[in-house]
Amino acid sequence: MRILDAFGSLASALLAGIVMLAFAILSLFVTVFVVDIAASIARLDPADGFVVLGATILAGTAIIAGGMGFARPEEQT
């Protein structure tokens, strides 16, 4: 039974990783759109590389900030 539990845990971790990767890619696309719209509202015309760089920085920091709550060790009660 323990071997089946281990495979279940592995499958669960892989599925969670795939879902998190999909959401990270989706959030990057949305952030690229938001940065591009914000630049056009400000009447700026940045190069596409700078739009992607700004969106990547924003999406990456949001992902890191969202995962920080999981990195804290459990407190002993």
N, C-alpha and C positions, 0 to 999 in steps of 0.2 A: 504494500500500500504506500509506503514512503516514496518509492520510485515514482509512482503515479502522481503523488503530491508534488514531487520535485518537477516533473514535466508540466504539471498544471501551473506551477509558479513560473516556470520558464516561459510557457506560452502566454501567460498573463503579462509578464514583464515585456515580452516582445510586442504584444498587441498594444500595450500602453505606450511603448516607445514609438511605434508607428503612428499612433493617434497624436501623440505630442509633436512629432515631426510634421505631420500634416497641418496641425494647428499653427505651428511656427511658420510654415511656408505661407499659409493663408493670411496670417497676421502681417507678414512682410508685404504681400501684395496689397493688402488694404492700406498699410502705412505708406507704401509708395504712392498710392492714389491720393492719400491725404496730404502728403508733402508736396506733391505736384500741384494740387488744387491750392494749397496755402501759398506756394510760390507764385502762382498765377494771380491770386487775389492781391498779393503784394506787388504785382507788376514786375516780377523778376523772371528772368529766363535762364535758369541755371542749366548746365550741361546735364545730360542724363545720368552720368556717373555720380555727380554730386547729389542728385535726387535719390538714387539708390543707396548711396553712402549714408545720407541723412536718415532714410527709412530703416536701413539696417541697424544703425546705432539706436534709434528709438525702439524698434522691435526687440532688439537684443537686450536692452536694459529693462524693457517691460517683462520679458521672459525671465531674466535673472531675478528681478524684484519679485515676481510671482512665485518663484521657487525658493526664495530665501526662508519662508516660513517652514519649509520641510527640512531645512538643514540644521535646525536647532535640536540639540540633544534633549531627551526627555528628562524632566526634573524628577528627582526622587521624592516620594511623599511618605 
